[in-house]
Amino acid sequence: MAEALVVVSKVKKIIKDAGFRTGGDFIDGLSERINAIVSQSVEKAKADGKKKTVGREDLP
């Protein structure tokens, strides 16, 4: 299991409240997607000439 980039208990609660169970690989997959989004945001900020701050406008 990779490092979780989400609050696992909160994600599991959302899924449980919707009437589902959390699959064993769901949190890993979600963390991988978040990692990719953050990396894309940083690259966009760099391309836009930003030096220090990544903002909402940098989300892919």
N, C-alpha and C positions, 0 to 999 in steps of 0.2 A: 504494500500500500504506500503510495506516494504521500507527501505532505498534504494534508487537507487545507485548502485555501478558503474554506467556508466553516461556519459553525454547524457541525454535523447534527447536533441535537435539534437545532432550529429547522434545518432542511428536512430531517426525518419527521418532525412534527407537521410541517406543511403537507408532506406526502401522506402521512397517517390521517390527518384531518380530511383529506380528499378521498379517503377510503382505500388507499393503496399501501403496499409494503415497499420498503426500499431494497432494491436489489443490491447484492454484494459489491458490484462494480460501479454503481451509480455515483457514489461520492468521488471515487477516483476519476471517473469520466467528467464529472462536473468541475473538479479542480483542474483537470487538464484544459478544459475549455476556458476557464477563468484565466489560467496562465497564458493561454494563447491570446485572449482579448487584451490582457494587460501588456503583453509584449507588443502587440499591434499598436496599442495606444501610445506606448513609449516611442516606437518608430515613427508614428505620425507626428508626434510632438517634436521629435528631432528634425523631421523633414520640414516642418513649419517654422523651424528656427528657434523653437523654445529652448530655454536652458535649464529651468528648474521645476516648472509646474506642469503636470498633466491634468487636464480638466475634462469635464463631461463632453465638451466638443471634440475631444480626441478619441472618443469611443468609436470603434469601427461600426 
